[in-house]
């Protein structure tokens, strides 16, 4: 996987390693499409060196699984409901509109 970034001010397209976070004017490409990539007429294409992909180790996969579990766990005392809770109240294309369920009140709270 590679990330293509357009630098409009410099009329430059930069193809480099997969970005770790999203930015405007960045697009992720598979290896096949990155090999066939050409820049728009009048633009320069810069290809940054990319390390060869290696298979993830068991430690890498375990760390990823732990991070996903941690992110899915609600923070204690925040009052936020877990992701995926709510009632669907509308739909537009493939997007759903969800309304949160009212929080249950604890005895003595009103």
MDAnalysis code that builds the backbone (N, CA, C; Angstrom):
import MDAnalysis as mda
import numpy as np

u = mda.Universe.empty(330, n_residues=110, atom_resindex=np.repeat(np.arange(110), 3), trajectory=True)
u.add_TopologyAttr("name", ["N", "CA", "C"] * 110)
u.add_TopologyAttr("resid", np.arange(1, 111))
u.add_TopologyAttr("resname", ["UNK", "UNK", "UNK", "UNK", "UNK", "UNK", "UNK", "UNK", "UNK", "UNK", "UNK", "UNK", "UNK", "UNK", "UNK", "UNK", "UNK", "UNK", "UNK", "UNK", "UNK", "UNK", "UNK", "UNK", "UNK", "UNK", "UNK", "UNK", "UNK", "UNK", "UNK", "UNK", "UNK", "UNK", "UNK", "UNK", "UNK", "UNK", "UNK", "UNK", "UNK", "UNK", "UNK", "UNK", "UNK", "UNK", "UNK", "UNK", "UNK", "UNK", "UNK", "UNK", "UNK", "UNK", "UNK", "UNK", "UNK", "UNK", "UNK", "UNK", "UNK", "UNK", "UNK", "UNK", "UNK", "UNK", "UNK", "UNK", "UNK", "UNK", "UNK", "UNK", "UNK", "UNK", "UNK", "UNK", "UNK", "UNK", "UNK", "UNK", "UNK", "UNK", "UNK", "UNK", "UNK", "UNK", "UNK", "UNK", "UNK", "UNK", "UNK", "UNK", "UNK", "UNK", "UNK", "UNK", "UNK", "UNK", "UNK", "UNK", "UNK", "UNK", "UNK", "UNK", "UNK", "UNK", "UNK", "UNK", "UNK", "UNK"])
u.atoms.positions = np.array([
    [0.833, -1.172, 0.000],
    [0.000, 0.000, 0.000],
    [0.886, 1.248, 0.000],
    [0.390, 2.266, -0.686],
    [1.123, 3.519, -0.817],
    [0.143, 4.674, -0.612],
    [0.670, 5.845, -0.327],
    [-0.153, 7.041, -0.214],
    [0.304, 8.056, -1.248],
    [-0.670, 8.570, -1.999],
    [-0.429, 9.603, -2.999],
    [-0.869, 10.927, -2.400],
    [0.006, 11.903, -2.435],
    [-0.301, 13.232, -1.908],
    [-0.084, 14.259, -3.009],
    [-1.076, 15.114, -3.204],
    [-0.950, 16.203, -4.174],
    [-0.531, 17.467, -3.442],
    [0.514, 18.123, -3.946],
    [0.954, 19.414, -3.416],
    [0.638, 20.424, -4.519],
    [-0.551, 20.979, -4.448],
    [-1.037, 21.842, -5.524],
    [-0.153, 23.059, -5.742],
    [0.338, 23.648, -4.663],
    [1.168, 24.850, -4.769],
    [2.403, 24.618, -5.618],
    [2.974, 23.396, -5.542],
    [4.203, 23.076, -6.271],
    [3.954, 22.253, -7.530],
    [2.683, 21.984, -7.848],
    [2.342, 21.123, -8.992],
    [3.127, 19.813, -8.926],
    [3.070, 19.184, -7.756],
    [3.822, 17.962, -7.512],
    [2.904, 16.897, -6.917],
    [3.066, 15.669, -7.381],
    [2.396, 14.508, -6.789],
    [3.480, 13.661, -6.140],
    [3.273, 13.300, -4.873],
    [4.272, 12.533, -4.129],
    [3.673, 11.171, -3.792],
    [4.378, 10.110, -4.167],
    [3.963, 8.748, -3.869],
    [4.953, 8.174, -2.877],
    [4.452, 7.788, -1.710],
    [5.341, 7.288, -0.671],
    [4.703, 6.202, 0.147],
    [5.297, 5.880, 1.293],
    [4.768, 4.826, 2.152],
    [3.361, 5.169, 2.638],
    [2.613, 4.159, 3.022],
    [1.256, 4.338, 3.511],
    [1.253, 5.284, 4.701],
    [0.416, 6.315, 4.628],
    [0.329, 7.305, 5.702],
    [-0.323, 6.686, 6.934],
    [0.067, 7.158, 8.101],
    [-0.501, 6.632, 9.344],
    [-1.735, 7.401, 9.786],
    [-2.024, 8.539, 9.152],
    [-3.230, 9.300, 9.466],
    [-3.707, 10.005, 8.206],
    [-4.992, 10.339, 8.198],
    [-5.599, 10.948, 7.009],
    [-5.287, 12.441, 6.945],
    [-5.043, 12.915, 5.746],
    [-4.823, 14.331, 5.495],
    [-5.569, 14.709, 4.221],
    [-5.915, 15.988, 4.085],
    [-6.543, 16.402, 2.828],
    [-5.583, 16.183, 1.653],
    [-6.121, 15.883, 0.512],
    [-5.354, 15.697, -0.720],
    [-4.468, 14.455, -0.682],
    [-4.775, 13.470, 0.170],
    [-4.034, 12.215, 0.237],
    [-4.956, 11.064, -0.145],
    [-4.416, 10.126, -0.905],
    [-5.197, 8.991, -1.367],
    [-4.347, 7.733, -1.255],
    [-4.903, 6.665, -0.696],
    [-4.187, 5.405, -0.568],
    [-4.353, 4.588, -1.839],
    [-3.264, 3.981, -2.297],
    [-3.257, 3.195, -3.520],
    [-2.664, 1.817, -3.259],
    [-3.159, 0.816, -3.976],
    [-2.557, -0.516, -3.914],
    [-1.278, -0.500, -4.756],
    [-0.501, -1.569, -4.657],
    [0.774, -1.647, -5.378],
    [0.571, -1.578, -6.887],
    [-0.457, -2.272, -7.390],
    [-0.689, -2.284, -8.835],
    [-0.967, -0.881, -9.374],
    [-1.819, -0.138, -8.695],
    [-2.146, 1.206, -9.173],
    [-0.992, 2.182, -8.959],
    [-0.212, 1.988, -7.916],
    [0.924, 2.896, -7.692],
    [1.991, 2.725, -8.770],
    [2.140, 1.507, -9.297],
    [3.123, 1.275, -10.357],
    [2.727, 1.957, -11.662],
    [1.407, 2.030, -11.933],
    [0.921, 2.614, -13.189],
    [0.658, 4.112, -13.082],
    [0.873, 4.687, -11.921],
    [0.537, 6.093, -11.678],
    [1.358, 7.039, -12.544],
    [0.698, 8.019, -13.120],
    [1.366, 9.114, -13.822],
    [0.820, 10.420, -13.262],
    [1.629, 11.460, -13.317],
    [1.207, 12.770, -12.821],
    [0.467, 13.523, -13.915],
    [-0.391, 14.461, -13.536],
    [-1.060, 15.289, -14.541],
    [-0.040, 16.041, -15.393],
    [-0.429, 16.391, -16.595],
    [0.470, 17.104, -17.501],
    [0.958, 18.401, -16.840],
    [2.254, 18.603, -16.884],
    [2.854, 19.795, -16.288],
    [3.221, 19.614, -14.820],
    [2.911, 18.458, -14.256],
    [3.225, 18.182, -12.862],
    [4.434, 17.266, -12.774],
    [5.083, 17.286, -11.616],
    [6.197, 16.390, -11.343],
    [5.706, 15.275, -10.423],
    [6.154, 14.044, -10.666],
    [5.824, 12.918, -9.800],
    [7.081, 12.519, -9.040],
    [7.012, 12.562, -7.721],
    [8.134, 12.183, -6.864],
    [7.771, 10.858, -6.199],
    [8.623, 9.848, -6.386],
    [8.408, 8.545, -5.748],
    [9.407, 8.396, -4.606],
    [8.901, 8.360, -3.388],
    [9.754, 8.184, -2.219],
    [10.072, 6.706, -2.041],
    [11.254, 6.382, -1.521],
    [11.581, 4.965, -1.301],
    [10.657, 4.369, -0.242],
    [10.244, 3.129, -0.498],
    [9.339, 2.431, 0.409],
    [9.995, 1.127, 0.822],
    [9.950, 0.849, 2.123],
    [10.510, -0.414, 2.609],
    [9.651, -1.562, 2.106],
    [10.295, -2.695, 1.841],
    [9.548, -3.864, 1.410],
    [8.645, -4.332, 2.540],
    [7.445, -4.811, 2.167],
    [6.499, -5.295, 3.165],
    [6.997, -6.597, 3.755],
    [6.828, -6.728, 5.051],
    [7.167, -7.968, 5.729],
    [5.917, -8.477, 6.427],
    [5.888, -9.753, 6.685],
    [4.758, -10.338, 7.393],
    [4.760, -9.828, 8.830],
    [3.583, -9.468, 9.366],
    [3.544, -9.024, 10.757],
    [3.867, -10.180, 11.694],
    [4.562, -9.867, 12.763],
    [4.910, -10.896, 13.747],
    [3.713, -11.135, 14.656],
    [3.786, -12.201, 15.441],
    [2.721, -12.501, 16.401],
    [2.582, -11.359, 17.400],
    [3.702, -10.744, 17.780],
    [3.658, -9.613, 18.710],
    [2.920, -8.425, 18.092],
    [3.147, -8.167, 16.798],
    [2.459, -7.066, 16.115],
    [0.955, -7.308, 16.101],
    [0.550, -8.524, 15.774],
    [-0.874, -8.846, 15.707],
    [-1.529, -8.778, 17.080],
    [-0.820, -9.241, 18.111],
    [-1.362, -9.181, 19.464],
    [-1.492, -7.726, 19.925],
    [-0.515, -6.898, 19.611],
    [-0.575, -5.480, 19.983],
    [-1.741, -4.794, 19.275],
    [-1.966, -5.130, 18.008],
    [-3.090, -4.567, 17.272],
    [-4.412, -4.994, 17.889],
    [-4.558, -6.275, 18.221],
    [-5.789, -6.773, 18.836],
    [-6.033, -6.084, 20.177],
    [-4.984, -5.908, 20.985],
    [-5.124, -5.220, 22.270],
    [-5.574, -3.773, 22.073],
    [-5.024, -3.092, 21.076],
    [-5.395, -1.697, 20.816],
    [-6.857, -1.591, 20.388],
    [-7.320, -2.538, 19.565],
    [-8.720, -2.526, 19.132],
    [-9.638, -2.770, 20.320],
    [-9.297, -3.736, 21.161],
    [-10.118, -4.006, 22.353],
    [-10.178, -2.783, 23.261],
    [-9.045, -2.140, 23.467],
    [-8.990, -0.956, 24.335],
    [-9.825, 0.189, 23.772],
    [-9.760, 0.400, 22.465],
    [-10.522, 1.481, 21.839],
    [-12.020, 1.227, 21.919],
    [-12.437, -0.024, 21.917],
    [-13.858, -0.366, 21.959],
    [-14.429, -0.285, 23.365],
    [-13.571, -0.296, 24.365],
    [-14.012, -0.263, 25.757],
    [-14.386, 1.170, 26.139],
    [-15.625, 1.410, 26.663],
    [-15.989, 2.776, 27.051],
    [-15.152, 3.244, 28.239],
    [-14.840, 4.522, 28.248],
    [-14.069, 5.088, 29.352],
    [-14.938, 5.106, 30.600],
    [-14.405, 4.689, 31.748],
    [-15.216, 4.643, 32.967],
    [-15.632, 6.042, 33.409],
    [-16.906, 6.161, 33.795],
    [-17.410, 7.415, 34.346],
    [-17.679, 8.506, 33.336],
    [-17.547, 8.243, 32.036],
    [-17.773, 9.298, 31.051],
    [-19.242, 9.441, 30.707],
    [-20.023, 8.395, 30.953],
    [-21.431, 8.457, 30.604],
    [-21.689, 8.255, 29.126],
    [-20.654, 8.031, 28.341],
    [-20.843, 7.796, 26.915],
    [-21.259, 6.355, 26.695],
    [-22.170, 6.175, 25.776],
    [-22.586, 4.814, 25.459],
    [-21.590, 4.174, 24.514],
    [-21.503, 2.854, 24.525],
    [-20.580, 2.183, 23.615],
    [-20.963, 2.419, 22.156],
    [-19.982, 2.313, 21.273],
    [-20.233, 2.467, 19.843],
    [-21.244, 1.416, 19.413],
    [-22.186, 1.817, 18.539],
    [-23.161, 0.872, 18.025],
    [-24.470, 0.867, 18.773],
    [-24.589, 1.637, 19.848],
    [-25.830, 1.699, 20.607],
    [-26.672, 2.850, 20.077],
    [-27.964, 2.675, 19.981],
    [-28.848, 3.736, 19.516],
    [-29.956, 3.169, 18.662],
    [-30.906, 4.027, 18.322],
    [-32.052, 3.638, 17.525],
    [-31.978, 4.330, 16.179],
    [-32.168, 3.558, 15.112],
    [-32.154, 4.138, 13.770],
    [-33.428, 4.941, 13.570],
    [-33.268, 6.225, 13.184],
    [-34.425, 7.089, 12.971],
    [-34.525, 7.578, 11.536],
    [-33.555, 7.249, 10.720],
    [-33.596, 7.670, 9.326],
    [-32.462, 7.050, 8.547],
    [-32.553, 7.206, 7.221],
    [-31.527, 6.632, 6.360],
    [-31.403, 7.511, 5.122],
    [-30.184, 7.699, 4.657],
    [-29.929, 8.419, 3.408],
    [-28.831, 7.678, 2.677],
    [-29.214, 6.975, 1.621],
    [-28.245, 6.148, 0.914],
    [-27.751, 5.059, 1.829],
    [-26.439, 4.934, 1.964],
    [-25.861, 3.907, 2.828],
    [-25.617, 4.408, 4.254],
    [-25.962, 5.665, 4.540],
    [-25.748, 6.239, 5.870],
    [-27.007, 6.097, 6.713],
    [-26.818, 5.847, 8.003],
    [-27.950, 5.740, 8.913],
    [-27.893, 6.878, 9.917],
    [-29.055, 7.377, 10.314],
    [-29.152, 8.398, 11.351],
    [-29.564, 7.680, 12.626],
    [-28.746, 7.804, 13.676],
    [-29.023, 7.135, 14.941],
    [-29.316, 8.158, 16.020],
    [-30.263, 7.844, 16.873],
    [-30.553, 8.677, 18.038],
    [-30.160, 7.863, 19.263],
    [-29.410, 8.474, 20.154],
    [-28.988, 7.797, 21.372],
    [-30.183, 7.520, 22.257],
    [-30.123, 6.405, 22.934],
    [-31.153, 6.078, 23.916],
    [-30.912, 6.952, 25.147],
    [-31.975, 7.423, 25.787],
    [-31.762, 8.236, 26.993],
    [-31.046, 7.404, 28.054],
    [-30.136, 8.040, 28.744],
    [-29.394, 7.355, 29.799],
    [-30.325, 7.029, 30.961],
    [-30.162, 5.839, 31.519],
    [-30.972, 5.449, 32.673],
    [-30.514, 6.287, 33.858],
    [-31.471, 6.820, 34.611],
    [-31.107, 7.633, 35.784],
    [-30.893, 6.741, 36.965],
    [-29.933, 7.086, 37.781],
    [-29.622, 6.360, 38.989],
    [-30.567, 6.815, 40.084],
    [-30.881, 5.960, 41.034],
    [-31.730, 6.393, 42.161],
    [-31.117, 7.612, 42.846],
    [-31.947, 8.602, 43.105],
    [-31.479, 9.822, 43.760],
    [-31.030, 10.883, 42.776],
    [-31.018, 10.584, 41.453],
    [-30.636, 11.562, 40.420],
    [-31.881, 11.930, 39.647],
    [-32.149, 13.197, 39.502],
    [-33.274, 13.639, 38.675],
    [-32.990, 14.958, 38.072],
])
